[in-house]
Amino acid sequence: MRETRRAASSTKHQNVRTTIERSLARAASTSAAGIARAAGVSETFLYRHEKQHCDLCQEIFGSGPLTFYRLAAERATNGHDQRNARDAITTTLSLKSDLANSLATNRRLREQLRKLERKLSTVLGHHAEAIVGIDLALTSNMIDEPEMTRLKERIRELEISLAERDEQLEAVRRVNSDLFKQLNGARHDQT
């Protein structure tokens, strides 16, 4: 009879442990009543074995069934927290790596842009030289002082000539305006 009671008690203890392990595997928070119901034991069974440990409790739980549940839940939570911390570290490292790659890409693009700007400057310079008809790169080294003075004098002459033409153009515009006013006035008087 003792053996039958011990076997029944062992079955109840095993059912409680299995229920607790399933609950933890599902990551479901369960009350003592929920564990008792799922294991097919009374809630009193859990509390009684929590206060008065028996040999089976020590063998199966290492403590009382509810203490075992709390400790296992805490370990699972800590494990989850540690995984989250590892994931956070991994994410941080990944983001830092992405940032470093982006900065390196930006640096390469800036250098490429500088090279393109220099190339464009050279091409536009050659285009300007072709329009002006002077090789600007060579002129600074090849023009001697008397030639430079002659070119500066020629530039002044052209500027004076341009200013005179601007004055003449302004005078012609004034005369044209006066003539139109007279013409419009004469038409207005006739009507």
Secondary structure, DSSP 4 states (H G I P E B T S, - for coil): -HHHHHHHHHHHHHHHHHHHHHHHHTT----HHHHHHHHTS-HHHHHHHHHS--HHHHHHTSS-HHHHHHHHHHHHHHHHHHHHHHHHHHHHHHHHHHHHHHHHHHHHHHHHHHHHHHHHHHHHHHHHHHHHTS-HHHHHHH--HHHHHHHHHHHHHHHHHHHHHHHHHHHHHHHHHHHHHHHHHHHHHH-
